[in-house]
Amino acid sequence: MNHTITTRFAPSPTGYMHIGNLRTALYAYLLAKSQGGKFILRIEDTDQERLVEGAQEVILKTLEMTGMDYDEGPGVGGEHGPYIQSQRLPIYREYAEKLIQGGHAYYCFCTPERLESLKDEKGIGGYDGHCRDLPEEEVREKLASGIPYVIRQKMPQEGTTSYVDEVYGEVTMDNTELRDQILIKADGFPTYNFCHVVDDHLMGVTHVVRGNEYLTSTPKYCLLYDAFGWERPHYVHLPLLMGKDADGNVTKLSKRHGAVSFQDLVNDGYLPEAIVNYIALLGWSPKETTEEFFSLDALKAAFSMDGLSKSPAVFDYEKLKWFNSEYIKRMPEEEYLVKALPILKSVCPENVDTEKLAQLLHTRIAAFGEIPERAAFVAHRLPMDCDLYTNKKNKTTPELCKTILEECLPLLECIDNWDNDTLFAVLKQYAADSGRKAGAVMWAVRIAVARLGITPGGATELMEVFGKEESLSRIRQALQELA
């Protein structure tokens, strides 16, 4: 076998990139790159009925956004192309016929109606091997007369088939449980069960990384390798990915748990590097450190198969949100503003200092998708609840706040240099001169201008964001409401 470790990611272009698929891609990538190996991208599009237009571009874009660069694949090329299965049909036909010649496969002429009749009232039933031992002459006659057919794998009817998985250990299947699966369909297209084996061998794949739903299918693939006389690859089956609902029930991750595609998460304002970091830890843990934050390069250095778990991993949106908030906090200001400013400019009035507002929000958001909601009090005036003026710590009441606002308004109207430092100094001086607590003064002004209890900044920071005209207008409105 090839001594350079080679893995592949072979998605079907059937829609967005599910988080589970992305985790499979990531582990295959890390397994190869941690050992200086090769990572191949192959598009498995032989199930033509399930294809979604534009889905291949989504796959390529997702890998680009996550930084998973592949050594061979569409747009990159390589010695094992083409890398799109629908462009490899003659290869599969050639290898299926080799299996027939070797006695490991056969032509099956059963009609769809006959196969349907084998099912019970619940729609369950399997193929009965009707065409498995047809005389050669009859097969030739049927082929010559153009009767439609499929090519089936001839499974052993006794004994067992075993293989060793790198995560789960030895897996054994009784051969009587294996059906004579279809390799080439009536339309000439191969099934996944066949073409991925042929491609993995021809492309030199040494380690097959996939979800553990394939654990019990793999003996069928092993029998294909054996039939061709090829060396089997190493199998690495990943633990199930689960989701938790609002009641704490854990079931297989699906849309009812929330966004389950990479694209949905990105659209909700999650950073690709935070998503990658989080999903890397769903079923794998580093051996030498308790560190949770990893760049892609750090993951390559830390990854090893012995860190993979057998236990199902739970995708926790709250944990992802925490990861993402930490990543946003660590973003350089310029990089952060590039993402935050266009969102704020799309929801805030023109006179608002969106850059200042973005800076106030920098450490207070968990995802960029939260920005419109967090900026709603700036985008428009919220309904006022005068109970907000009551604060035990600062000993404020609506009546006291009304007095403070009445006394502060003329002082604020006289300020020309409308910035945080100047505003803060004026209000602090007013507090000292009037004998009031500075906290009470700031509370009254902040509630008046924000019309909100919890805000991403103090009174004078928010007034700088709003600008002089809007700030004074909001204070005047507050006084009318307190009258």
N, C-alpha and C positions, 0 to 999 in steps of 0.2 A: 504493500500500500504506500501511497504518497507519504513521505515523511514530513512534508510541510502541512501543518494543520490547516484544513480548508473547511469553512462552514458556508452555509448559504441561507438567504432569506427568500422564500418563494411564495409571495402573497398572490391571491386572486384579485383582479381589479373589479371588485363587486360593490364598491362604495367607499366610505371614509375608512381611515385606519383605526381599527378598534385598539383600545389600550392593551388588550391581551396580545394582539398581533405585534404591536410595537415592542412589548416586553420580549417576545420571542426574537424579534429582529435584534434588539439590544443585546440579549444574552449570546446570540450567535456571533454578533459583531465582537463583543468583548472576549469571548472564548478564543476567537481567531487572533485578535489584536494583542491579547495578553501574552501570546506565545509567538508573536512575529509571523502569524499566518495570514491566509487570504480569506476575504469575505466576498461572496458572490451574490448578486441580486438576479433573480430569475422571475419572470412574470408567468404565472400559471393561469392561462386564459382558455383552457380547453373546454371548460363548461360554458359554452357560448350563450346559453340561455340566461345565465346569471350576470353577464357583463354589464357594467354601468359606464356610460360614456363619461370620459374625463377622470375615471378612477385611477388609471395608470399614472396620470400626471399628479394626482394626489399622493400616490405612493412615493414617487420621485421627489416631490416637494417636501414631504414629511421627512424623508431620510436626509435631505439637504438641510432642513431647518434644525434637525437634531444633531447634525454633525457626523452622522454615520456614513462615511464615504466608503463606497464599495470598489473593490479592485477590478472586478469584471461585471458586466451587465449592460442593460440598455443605455445607449449614449456614451458608454465608456469603452465597450468592445472587450476583446480578449480572445484567447485562442480556442475557447469552447463555444463560441456563438453558433447560431443566434440564441439570444437569451429570452426570447418570447416564445412560449411553447407552440402557439398556433403556426409559427414559422418553422417548426421542426417535425411536422407530421410524417414526412417520408422516413425519418429516423425511427419513429415509433413503429411504423408499419414493418420496417426491416427487422426490428428486434422481436416483434410479435411473431413473425413468420419463422424466425429462428427457434422460438419456443415450440411452435407447432412441429417443426422438423425434429426437435429433440424429444417430443412426446410430453412436453410440459404444458401444452395449451391445445385448444381445438376450436374448430368452427362450430358455432351454435346457430341453428336456423329456427329456433322456437319463435312463434309469433307473440306479439304483446298480449293477445287475447289468451293464449295458452298459459303464459306466465301469470296473468291476472287470475286465471282459474285455480292456480295452486294456492292462492291466499285464503285464509279462513275469514269468518264473518267480521273479524276485527281488522282485516287488511294485512294480517301478518302471515308470512310464508316465505319460503326460500326456493331456489331453483333445485330441481330434482335430478339433475345430471342426465337428462333425456338424450342429449346429443353427444355425450362424453365418449361413447364407444361406437359411433357410427362407422360402418365399413368405408374404407377409402374410396371405393368406387361410387358409393352413394354421395359422399361428400363432393367428389369431382363433378358428378351430374348436377347437384344442386348449385354449385358455384357456376358451372357452365350455363345453367338456365337463368342465372341472375337473381336467384332467391336471396332476399336480404339476410344478413347474418351479423353476428357479433363474434369476437374472439374471446374465449374464456380461459382462465388459468385452471389447469388440472391439479387440484389439491390432493395430497395424500389422504387416504381414507382410514388410516389407522396410525397409531403412534402419537407422538407429541412433537411440537416445535418450540424450541427455547432460544432465548437470547439474553444477554446481560445488559441491563440499562445502567448508565453511569450514576443515576440518582436512586432508582428503585431496586437495583440489584437484578437477580434472575427472574425472568417472566416466562412462564410456560403455558402453552395452549394445547388442548387436546385437538388433534387434527380433525376429529369428527365434527368439531364446531366451526370449521372453516368452510365456507361456501365456495363454489367454483366462480370466482368473481370475474366480472367483465374487464377485459384489458383494452379492447378496441370496440367502440360503439358502432351501431349500424351506419351512422353518418361519417364514419372514418376517423372520428376524433378519439384519442385515447382517453381513458379515465385517469383521474389523479392517482389512483392506486398503482397504475402501471408506469405512467410517464415520469413521475418524480423519481422512481427507482432507476430508470434508464438514464435520466439526466444527472442524478447524483453520481452515478458511476462514471459516466462520460466526462463529467466536469471535475472529477477527482475529489469529490466531497468526502472528507474523512470523518466528520462529526455532524450528525443530523440532530438539530435542536428543534423541538416542537412541544406543543402542549400535551399534557398527559392523557387527553382524550384519545390519543393514538396508541396508548400503551398496548391495548389488546388487538389492534390492527397490525402491529409491526411484525408478528410472526408470518403474515401473508407476504410482507415485503421481503423478509428474510428468505422465504422459500423461492422468491424470484431471483435473489442474488445467488442462491445455491444452484438454481436451475441453469443459470448462465455460467456458473463456475467462477463468479466474481467474489472477491473478499467483501464481507459485510462491513459497513461503516460502524463507528461507535454511535450509540443512541443516547441522547440526553433529553429525557422527558421532564417538562417543567411542571411544578405544582399548579393546581387549579387556581384561578383568580376569582375571588368571591367579592360580593358587594354587601353592604350593611344598610338596611332600610331604617326609617325613622323610629321604628319600634325596637331596633337592635337585632332584628332577625338577619341571619347571614345566609345568603343564597348565591348561586352563580351570578357573576357581574352581568347586569343587563341595563337597558335604558331606564328601567323604572328606578334605578338607584341614582340617576343623574346623567350628566354628560359622560359617555363612554368612548368617545372617539377623540383622537389627538386634536383634530381640527376644531371640534366643539370646545375643548378646553382652551385652545389658543384663542378662539373667538370670545371666550369668557374672560380673557385677559391673563391667562396663565403663561408663564415664560417657558419656552421649549426646554431650556437647561434645567429648570426646576422640575418639570414633568419627567425628564430623563433621570434626574437624580432620584426622584421619589420611586419611579417604577423599578429602578435598579435594585431597590431594597425590598421589593415584593417577591420574596422567594429566594433571596440571596442575602448573605451577610458577610462582611469582610472578616478575616480571621485575625488580623494583627492589630486592629484598632476598633475603638467604639465611635469613631468619627461618623457623622451622618451626612456631612456635606462633601460631595465629590464632583469635580469637573469630569468631563468625558475622559480626559487624559489620566486623571487620578483613578477613575474606574478601570481603565485598561491596565494600569499598574497593579491594582488591588485584586482584580477578578481571578477566581479559581473555581473549578467545578466542585471542590469539596465544601464550598460555602453555600451550595444549593440545598434547599430544604425539600422534604417530601410533603410537608404539611401545606394545606391550602393557604394562600395569602389573601388578606382582606384589603381591598382598595378602600381607603378611608379618606373621604373628601376633606374632612377637617384637618387631617395630617398633611394632605397635599396643599391645602390653603396655608397652613403654617409654613411649610417649606417655601411656598411661593412668596409669602410676605417677607421671609428672611432674605430671599434672593432680591426682592425689590429694594429692601433696605440697603443691601450691599451694592446696589447698582451705582456706578459713578453718576453724578448729577447730570452731566450732559446727556448720557445715554438714557437716563430716566426721563428727562424732559422731552427727548425726541418722541417717546411713546405717549407721555402724559399730555403734552400741550395740545396736539390735534384733537384729543377727546374733549378737553376743557373748552377749547375754542369753538367746538361744535355745539356746546350746550350753554355757554355763558354769554351775557351781553358784551358788546364791544368795549365798554368803558372799564370792564373788570381787569385787574392785573392778574392774568392767568398764570404767569410765571411764578408770582408770589404764592398764589393758591396751590399750584403744583408742588412747590417746595414744602408748604404746610402739610400736604397730603402724603408726601414721600414715605414717611415712616408709619403712616396710619391706614394704609390699604393692604389687603391681602391679595388682590388681583386688580389688573387695570380695568376690568369690567365693572368694578365697584365705583369708579370715578363719577359717572353721571349721577348716581344716587347720592354719593357723598357731597357732590357740588350742587345738589338741588336747591339748597337754601340760598345759594348765590345766584343761580339761574333765574329764580323767581322768589317773590316774597311768600313765605309759608304762612298759613293761618296762625294767628298769635294766641297762645294760651297764657293769660296773665299770671297764672299760678307759677310759671317759670321764674318769676321775679323773687319768689320766696326761697330763701336759702339759709338753712340753719347755721352752717359753718360761718358764713359772712354776716349772719343776723340781718338779712335783708327782707323787706316786705314790698309789695307793690307800691305802697304809699311812700316808703323811703326811696325806692327807685325812681318814682315820679319826681321827687324833690331833687335827687341827684341829677337826673336828665335835664330838668329845667335849669339848674345852675351850671351844668357843663355845656349846654348847647351854645350860649354866647361865646364861651371860651374857645370852643371848637370852630365856630364860624370865623374867628379871627386868624386862624392858622393858615399861613400861605404854604409852608413847606410840609405837605401832607405825607409824612412817612412815619414808620413805626416808632422810631426813636423820639421824634418830636411829639407825637401824640402821647406816648407813654409818659414823657417828662411833664407835659401839661396836666394830664390826669393825676399824676403822682403829686404834683404841686397843689392841685385843687384839693386832693385828699388831706394833705398836710395843713393847708390853710383853713379848711372847713372842719378839721378835727374828725373826719370820717375815716373808716378803715379803707385802705387802698383796695383790698379785696372786694369790698362792697361796691366801690365806685366802678371797678372793672366789671363786676358781675352785672350791674345795671346796664352799662353801656353794651356789653357783649350780647345780652339777651335782646336788647332793643335792636341792634343791627343784624344779628343772626336770626332772631325769632326761633331759636332752637336751643335745647338744653346742653347737648354735647356737641362741641365744635372742634375742627382741626386747627385751632389756634386761639389766642387770646383776643381781647377786645380791640387792642390797637393794631394787632396783626391783621385782623379781619377788616378794620376800617381802611387800612392801607390797600387791601385787596379790592374793596368796594370802590375806593376813590372818595373824594370829598363830597361831591354832589349827592351820590347815592347814600352815603353814610348819614349825612345830615337829614336827608329826606326820610330815611328809615327811623331816625330818632324823633323827628317831628310826628311821624305816624304813630310811633309808640306812645308819645305824650297824649295824643288824641284818644288813643285806646285806654289810657290810664286815667283819663279825665273823669 
